[in-house]
Amino acid sequence: MKIVDEDGEVIAIASDDHTLIGGHHRLAVAASLGKKLFWRDTGEPVKLDHFFKHYGRSLRHSA
């Protein structure tokens, strides 16, 4: 599943169970800039808290 920003640009890729596969840094940067992110397949907003809880400090410090 792909995570896209408001412009439709792919920011990250996650598995079907929403485990982040790629784009960790881009996701952190987009979050720090306050961008709204969506699941490309459904258009639903991405809940970033899920990723920050999973990856903790390593994701926050990469931004």
PyMOL commands that set and color helices and strands:
alter all, ss='L'
color gray80, all
select helices_A, chain A and resi 24-32+48-61
alter helices_A, ss='H'
color red, helices_A
select strands_A, chain A and resi 2-4+10-14+20-22+38-39
alter strands_A, ss='S'
color yellow, strands_A
deselect
rebuild
show_as cartoon
